[in-house]
Structure formats: structure tokens, C-alpha cells
Amino acid sequence: MRGYALHPVLARGATFVEQGRMRGRLLDLGRYPGLIDGRGTVRGELYRIDAPEVLPALDREEGYNFDRRPATVTRTSGRRARAWVYWYRGPQHRAVAIPDGDYRRARPAGDHP
């Protein structure tokens, strides 16, 4: 998301489109969030990928605890779209649930350990 650690990777070849939401649960993993299956709504940002090298670069940055898969998201406009989403598959014993699914509210940009 804009203002967070991995945004510079997106800035190299992706364009912000709008906010979005999807079904799932969000975990606070310290320096970053982790999306997992579950009941609830998770908020995030949608980007259009303009350069083909962006996805492999994001895959490398996200690392082995995240799995990129297609998902249906609901745009702010109410329209649905298919998007690549990174699902967290790592350990959860130190994770803290973010009940409202909004990482920006839980950890404002610049407010990271």
C-alpha cells in the first residue's frame, strides 16, 4: 500500500486504481500484514500492473510465507474485479488479529517497528 515498505516495488511499474475489499481475516505480523482465510472483510488497494517485471519482483519481496493467487475483490465503486492477492501461509503464533481488516488504521504508514 502507498506509504508502506513494499510500495516502491509497485511504483516501478504499477498504477494505483482505487481502494478495495475482500473476504478474509487480516493479521498484524509486525512490519507487515498477512491475509488469511476466514470470515470478515479485509481492506486494501488495487493496482494495475503496467510492467511485467513487477509481479516477479513482488513475489521475491513477499517471500516464501506468502502465496500469490487470483481472488475476487470488490472495488470502492461496488464493482467486482479479479486481482492477484498475497495470502499468508506462515506461522501465526505471534500474529495479532486486526478485527476490522484495515491495516492502515491498525498501523498508520510510518508507524512500524
Secondary structure, 3 states (H helix, E strand, C coil): CCCCCCHHHHHCCEEEEEEEEEEEEEEECCCCEEEEEEEEEEEEEEEEECCCCHHHHHHHHHCCCEEEEEEEEEECCCCEEEEEEEEECCCCCCCEEECCCCHHHHCCCCCCC
